[in-house]
Every structure is written in C-alpha cells, then in structure tokens.
Amino acid sequence: MQLIPPSGFETQPWKNGGGITHEIARKEERGRLLWRLSIAEVGSDGPFSAFPGLARILTVIAGEGLLLDTPEGRLSALPLAPLAFPGDLPADCTRIAGAVRDFNVIYDPRRIRAAVRVLGAGTESALGAAPGRLHALLCLGPGCRLGDTSLPEGAVSLVDHDANAVAEGAPALVATLDRI
C-alpha cells in the first residue's frame, strides 16, 4: 500500500488560468501516459483541456457541479456521480454555483479499463486483487480506513492486493484501474 497525503500532490496552474490541478499519481509506459489521478479546482467557466487518445472519469467532490457543453450534447457532472467521457471530446464548462473540486481519472482505454465508485458514509467494500489491477482510495472526510490502517482526510491510498475499504464518517471514492 502506498499512502499519498495531500501535501504529496503535485500542484500546477491550468494554462488557461481557470483553475489548478493537483496531480496525485501517474504511470507512463514508453513515454506515453497509461493513467493519471488528479484533483482539479475549477475556479471559472471555460474550455476543458483535451486529452487525445485518452478517456476520463470526472467525479465532483465539492461544489454543486459542472455543466459540460459538447458537440454531442450537454453532460452534467454532479456531486459524487462519476461521469465518463472521451478525453478528446471538446467541452465548454459552466459551474452550476461557484467553485468546484473534482477527482479525475485519465487513462488510455486501449490499455486500461477504469471505473470509479462511491462508498457512502457508513459503508465498506472489499477491494479484490487481480493481475494488473490497482485501486486508489480517496478519503473525502474523516473516518476512512483501508484494512486496519486509518487514512487522513484528503489522502489517497494505492493498493494492488486484497483489502477492505471502510468509509465511516464521510464518503470515499474508489478508482479501479485494470490492465487490459
């Protein structure tokens, strides 16, 4: 298990000045991104960055949410409702009511199958192991555990073995990355 506290995230401003990204972890192979986990702080409305050849799952973790206008129609990114869409889909973002924080999983869908699920407060879930599988547990509040290990609020734990995730006092997110 690898524990990454918020102080270990790499923070960088967006090129368009509309927010900042806190990169939690990433994996590359042969100079190409395999997957990236991050938290974005969306401070203003505007275009989303494009990630050609990649896919993304966005989950709002603070704020009222985002409306994403795309050539394929409007997508609603609402609190604790994972939203999957192509990384190269042009999207113009409108915040529903003020600033938003969201958790992002960006991945290469030719090499990775990804999913994000919400553990509601007071629930637990078994994280199963499989060859090439990695789980990332994001604690959205106090009272989060992985097995017997208590995790600090805002921290992310990366685990590639069987473990039991518990969200006691607040929800948590579990991102699962499976190598295809």
C-alpha positions in Angstrom: 0.0 0.0 0.0 1.2 3.5 -0.9 -0.3 6.4 1.0 -0.2 9.8 -0.7 -1.2 12.7 1.6 -2.4 16.0 0.0 1.0 17.5 0.7 2.4 14.9 -1.7 0.3 16.0 -4.6 2.0 18.0 -7.4 0.1 21.3 -8.0 0.2 23.2 -11.2 -2.0 26.0 -12.6 -4.0 25.5 -15.8 -2.7 27.0 -19.0 -6.0 28.9 -19.4 -5.8 30.3 -15.9 -9.2 28.9 -15.0 -8.1 26.6 -12.1 -5.4 24.4 -10.8 -4.7 20.6 -10.9 -3.3 18.6 -8.0 -1.7 15.5 -9.6 -1.9 12.6 -7.2 -0.2 9.8 -9.2 0.6 8.8 -12.8 2.0 5.9 -14.7 3.7 6.2 -18.1 5.0 3.4 -20.4 7.3 4.0 -23.3 6.8 7.8 -23.0 3.0 7.6 -23.1 0.5 8.2 -20.4 -1.1 5.0 -19.1 -3.1 6.6 -16.4 -3.2 9.7 -14.2 -5.1 10.5 -11.0 -5.7 14.2 -10.0 -7.9 16.6 -8.2 -8.9 19.8 -10.1 -10.1 23.1 -8.6 -12.4 24.7 -11.2 -12.4 28.4 -10.4 -14.0 29.8 -13.5 -16.1 28.7 -16.5 -14.3 27.9 -19.8 -13.0 25.1 -22.0 -11.7 21.8 -20.7 -8.3 20.6 -21.7 -8.3 17.9 -24.4 -6.6 14.6 -23.9 -6.4 13.0 -27.4 -6.5 9.2 -27.4 -7.4 9.0 -23.7 -10.6 8.7 -21.7 -11.6 10.3 -18.4 -13.9 9.8 -15.5 -14.7 13.0 -13.6 -16.3 13.0 -10.2 -17.3 16.2 -8.4 -16.2 16.1 -4.8 -17.0 19.6 -3.7 -19.4 22.2 -5.0 -22.7 22.0 -6.9 -21.3 20.6 -10.1 -20.5 21.4 -13.7 -22.4 21.6 -17.0 -20.3 20.5 -19.9 -21.5 21.6 -23.3 -20.1 19.3 -26.0 -20.8 18.7 -29.7 -22.7 15.6 -28.6 -24.9 17.5 -26.2 -24.8 18.6 -22.6 -23.2 16.5 -19.9 -24.0 17.1 -16.2 -21.2 16.4 -13.7 -23.0 16.3 -10.4 -21.7 15.7 -6.8 -20.5 12.1 -6.2 -21.8 10.9 -9.6 -18.8 9.6 -11.7 -19.1 10.8 -15.3 -17.1 9.0 -18.0 -16.4 10.6 -21.4 -13.7 10.7 -24.1 -10.7 12.8 -23.2 -10.7 14.5 -26.6 -14.3 15.4 -26.5 -14.4 19.2 -26.8 -16.2 20.5 -23.7 -17.0 24.0 -22.5 -17.6 24.1 -18.8 -20.1 26.1 -16.8 -20.0 25.9 -13.0 -23.5 25.4 -11.6 -22.9 27.6 -8.5 -19.4 28.7 -7.7 -16.1 26.8 -7.3 -15.9 23.1 -7.8 -13.4 20.4 -6.9 -13.3 17.2 -8.9 -11.4 13.9 -8.9 -10.2 12.9 -12.4 -9.1 9.5 -13.7 -7.5 10.0 -17.1 -6.4 6.8 -18.8 -5.5 5.0 -22.1 -8.7 3.0 -22.9 -6.7 0.7 -25.3 -4.6 -0.5 -22.3 -6.6 0.2 -19.2 -10.2 -0.4 -18.1 -11.1 2.1 -15.4 -14.1 2.6 -13.1 -14.9 5.0 -10.1 -17.4 4.2 -7.5 -18.6 6.0 -4.4 -18.5 4.4 -0.9 -21.2 6.2 1.1 -20.6 7.1 4.7 -21.0 4.1 6.9 -20.2 1.5 4.2 -17.4 -0.8 3.4 -16.2 -2.7 0.3 -13.8 -5.5 -0.4 -11.1 -4.4 -2.9 -10.2 -7.5 -4.8 -6.8 -8.3 -6.2 -6.2 -9.4 -9.8 -3.1 -9.3 -12.1 -2.6 -5.8 -13.3 -5.2 -4.2 -11.0 -4.7 -1.1 -8.9 -7.2 0.5 -6.6 -7.0 4.1 -5.5 -9.0 5.1 -2.4 -9.7 8.8 -1.9 -10.9 9.8 1.6 -13.3 12.7 1.3 -13.6 13.2 5.1 -12.5 11.7 8.4 -13.0 8.1 9.4 -11.6 6.3 6.3 -9.7 3.0 6.7 -8.0 0.5 4.5 -7.9 -2.7 6.4 -6.6 -1.7 9.9 -4.9 1.5 8.6 -6.7 4.8 9.2 -6.2 7.3 6.4 -6.1 11.0 6.8 -8.8 13.2 5.1 -7.9 14.1 1.5 -5.3 11.3 1.3 -5.2 8.7 -1.5 -4.1 5.1 -0.9 -2.9 3.0 -3.8 -3.3 -0.7 -3.3 -2.8 -3.7 -5.5 -3.7 -6.5 -3.1 -6.9 -7.7 -1.4 -8.1 -5.1 1.2 -11.2 -3.9 2.9 -12.1 -0.2 2.4 -14.2 1.5 5.0 -15.8 4.9 4.8 -17.1 5.6 8.3 -17.8 9.3 8.8 -17.8 10.6 5.2 -17.9 9.2 1.7 -14.8 7.9 -0.2 -14.1 7.2 -3.8 -12.6 4.0 -5.1 -10.9 4.2 -8.6 -10.1 0.8 -10.1 -7.6 0.5 -12.9 -7.3 -2.9 -14.7 -4.7 -3.6 -17.3 -6.3 -5.0 -20.5 
